[in-house]
Amino acid sequence: MKNAHDDQEPSTTSVLAINRRIDPGRRIDPGSDPDATAPRPKGNRSTQTTTPQPPRDGSSPPQAQSGRLSLSGGNDRWMRGMVTAIAAILTLGMLYIASDLLVPIAIAALAYLSLRPIEAKICRWGVPQAGASALLIVGLFSSLALIIALLYSPAQQWMSSAPESLAAIRSKFQSVAEPLTAVDRAGTAVDDATVPLKEDRPQIEVAYEKPSIVDETVLINQTGQMLAFVAAIAVLTFFMLSTGDDLLNRTLGVLPNADSRGEVLKKIGDIQQSVGRYLAQITCINIGLGVAVTIVMWLVGMPTPVLWGVMAALFNFIPYVGPLAATSIVFLAAASSFDTMTRACLTAFAFWLTTAVEGQFITPTILGKTLKVGPVVVLVAVAFWGFLWGLSGVFLAVPLLIVQRKIFASFEATYPLAVVLGEDACEPGEECDPIKDHKPIAEASPV
């Protein structure tokens, strides 16, 4: 017979079962918990609130889903990648759109890095900094003006005789164009066969005017733009040389402590030393190459040999691409100047051989560690900066590549990019600036 007390008080087993359902992570001893045997109110169990406890295996409890984007783990990397890509696209757009403003600044900055050591030596003789800067600027641009004045007359002669020269080259290549002439004759025969079909159609006369090689209006506009461009570079370079240290000191004053200022000053000095050494060495090499090419062109009987020597010196600032372009120009000029194609080919070969000896033996020996960049990287840099800044970017590609390499080498996150651009990879345990004990990529790779 059922006792009335059994209907009012639940059993110990049922109490334990209820508590396990409420809190599975907690063990309840009925003897130690005074509430374990207390009667439970009957009704809807969903109204009871419990505090979730972490699982017994140590794993984290499930989190409630929210509408916010988590920045941890893969999402954080994804966001950083997106921000980096957007910043890179905006930077490229700025470089392309503002090229008219940035190109003179870049040239003036490179001139400052190259001329600053010379200015410091002049200042040691008691010359004021502004006077030394003015002396360097006047000497540099006077030399450029003298070179332009010497080359203006022969360059103008070549430009004025360009139509006749092109006609002479075309006649010498007539044998190569014979198959094309046969195709043209076949097309003319087809046109003659279809004349009856075209008799009723109105004939439209097209007047063709032979364009001139040099348009006077365009020449005046280009000359004005060039003078403004050169003047902007001269003014910027002068003020960078005369007040560059003051600007640098103000920039260093923003840094929080002396260690940071010393580190930044060291990196700037490293960039200045690398770029200045490269520009000084490559300028001396190119001057020597220009003299050698002038002598060779004079020996083979090429007209205006000084013009080709200066062209070789200028084009040699563009590695790999410049000498090939200069050789092509010399070949066309020789083909229009000499009677036979054999002599034109020999002249172009002599020019190419001179530049090849310089590029394969002299430049690697003198530059040494200054320019340790592969041909692929150089060609990509030339194409990249040429696309952004045109001809000026082509000439500035290698100096800007050296600056980029030094900047990338100053940060641990971008150091692998500096190694790709030619920076020395540090061996473990050796002193390596700017990052010590940095492993090469081959050793750091798990493959």
ABEGO torsion letter per residue (X at the ends): XBBAAAAABBBAAAAAAAAAAABAABBBBAAABAAAABBBBBEBAAABBBBBBBBAAGBBBBBBBBABBBABEAAAAAAAAAAAAAAAAAAAAAAAAAAAAAAAAAAAAAAAAAAAAAAAAAAAAGBBAAAAAAAAAAAAAAAAAAAAAAAAAAAAAAAAAAAAAAAAAAAAAAAAAAAAAAAAAAAAAAAAAAAAAAAABBBBBBBBBBBBABBAAAAAAAAAAAAAAAAAAAAAAAAAAAAAAAAAAAAAAABABAAAAAAAAAAAAAAAAAAAAAAAAAAAAAAAAAAAAAAAAAAAGBBGAAAAAAAAAAAAABBGAAAAAAAAAAAAAAAAABABAAAAAAAAAAAAAAAAAAAAAAAAAAAEAABBBBAAAAAAAAAAAAAAAEAAAAAAAAAAAAAAAAAAAABAAAAAAAAAAGBBBBBBGBBBOABBGBBBAAAABAX
